[in-house]
Amino acid sequence: MMAMSAAVAVPGSAAAQQSGLSPYDQLVLSHEPAAYWRLSHPSSGTETDRTGHGHKGTFRGVTSSVQLPNRDGAAVFNGSSGYFEVPNANAFHISTTGKFTVEAWIRPHTLEFADDEQDGYVYWMGKGTKSGPGGDREWAGRMYNKSHPDRPNRVSGYAWNLDGGFGAGAAFQHPLTVNQWMHVAITFDTSEGAYGKVRIYKNGVQASAGDLTYRPGQPDEVIVRPKPGSAPVRVGTRDFKSYFKGAIGKFAIYDRALTAAELRSHYAVMTGANTDFNGDGAGDLFSSATGTLTVWNGTGANTFASAVPIGGGWAAYSRPVAGDFNRDGRTDPAAPTWPPRRRTTTPSTSGTARAATTSPRPSDSGPAGNRTRRR
């Protein structure tokens, strides 16, 4: 087996590099978001919109950060009062162009949120503060508690009519792990199909899609027709009724629906050059020189923990490399033979390789829903 990861060209400029933008930041900006906040330095109190469009945001009760897979910073939300807020703007409405994307990297620090709402979920971001007449509900991202009887740790994205009530969206319901990063993107296209479409992506792969309608053709049918509301955009909460506990970084909004290829490229650039096998934000060392794959976990202070043997049978594989080869958000070590044992017409796929994971991985199977009955 040959383990491979796709190469992604990252546009850059001297100005971008001088301003401290990472290759991931440069790639996102090349896709022309309407607004982009790295959420990397919450201790400063405010965050600049890196697009230059002037959508400055403010942190409330958020002062610490952790590292993303590429070593950039991400804000830590305490799950009880911390959030990031940006004033309302035309670029933040689905209805402005009829096409819309919101994306971020998120890392839950618990799977049972203490400050949740209704039957056990929190909003990790959203736009909308009230329902009913004069409401301003628009869109949001939600995560359910692991103990939820029907939707354990479901991650979902929704849109509503301004008065709230029944909404429509898309979701994935995969086993999640505390302190493990995942890339989540939600896209909307109000012109697609009979009702419009919403899609949700996890780690660059579409997880599910749904129509912008609740129970079509039924007596209680609700067709979601997004309109502009006056609420601010918030990260870490939507309307203070629940709070996300964990880290969030690289929050971007687009006035179009990003393609699957674009989202895959974001994921690839973030995770491609990463040797953090245990997901703690510190780089790790690994070797197969003795025939046993061995990992030394980094402590983040230029020191490493004791060697951890992962498994034997690696003597024939001479060049260890690392990458996320199975797209689960965790880095995998691999070691190809060199020189190649056979010649093929595609040099990059010649030879053999062995890949391993350093910890058990949950399967990415399970039901996924596309509608919500909650406001």
C-alpha positions, 0 to 999 in steps of 0.5 A: 500500500502506498500512502499519499496526500495531495499537494496543494499550491498555496499562493503567497506574497511578501506582504502576506508573509510579513504580516504573519499570515500562515500558508493556511491563512493565505490559501483562505484569503485567496478564496476571497472570503467576505470576512476572516478572523483567525481568532489567534490572539484573544488576549488582545481583546479584539480581532482584525478581519484579515480580508481588509473589509473592516469587520472587526470583532471583540472577545468577551471573557476569552483570553487564552489560546491553544495551537491548531494542527499547523501551530497557529493559535485558536481561541479557547471558550470557557463554556459559560460566558466566553464569546466573540462578537462581530456587528451585523453587516450585509456580507453576513446574510445568506440572502445578500447573494443567495449563496453562503459559506461559514467555516471554522476549526473546532475542538471540543473540550468536553462532550457533555456541555454544562451550559446547554439548552432545550434537550441538550445542545449548544450553539458554537456559532451563529447569527440570531438573538430572538424568535417570534414577531420582529425576530432576527434568526438567520443561521447557526452551528450546533453540537449535541451532548454525547448523552443525547438519546437520539443525536449523540454529539451530532454536529449540525448547521441550520438556517431559519426564517426570521421568526425562528421556529422550525429550521432546516439544515444538514448534520453529521453524527460521528463519534467525537473525541475530546481535544481533537480538532475537526474542520467544519464548513456549512454551505447554503445555496438558495437557488439549488433545487426546489427549495434551496440546499444546505450542506455540511462538510467535516474535514473537507468531505461532504457529510450530508445535505438537505433541502431548506424546508421542514417536512415538505408537503406535510400540513406543518411544512415550513419553507425556509426563505433566508432574509436579513436580520439585525443580530451580530455574528457570534462565536462560542454562543449564538444568543447567550442561552448556551455556550460552547466549551472548547477551542475555535479558530480560523473562522471565515464567512463567504458570500458564495458556496465554496466547492468541495475541492476548495474545502478539501484544500483548506483541510489539506494545508492545515494538516499536511505538514503535521507530526502531532500524533496525540492532538495536544498541539505539540509536535512529536518525534517518530522513528522506525529505524530499529524495526519498531515504530516508536513515538516520542510525544512532545511537551511543548517546551523543547523536550519530549516524553519517554519513547512509546513503542507502537508496533514491530515489523517496520524494518523494511520501511526506510523513510518515515513520513507523516500526514493525515492519510485517512482524513479523520483529523489525526496525523498518521505516520507512514514509512515507504521503502526507498528506492522503489521496488517496482517502476510504474508510469506514475513515479509518485505512486511507485514503491510500497509503504506501511501506514499506522495510527498511534491510537485507536480511531472511531469509525465515521459511521452513523445516522445523519439528519437534515432538519431541526425542530428547535429554535 
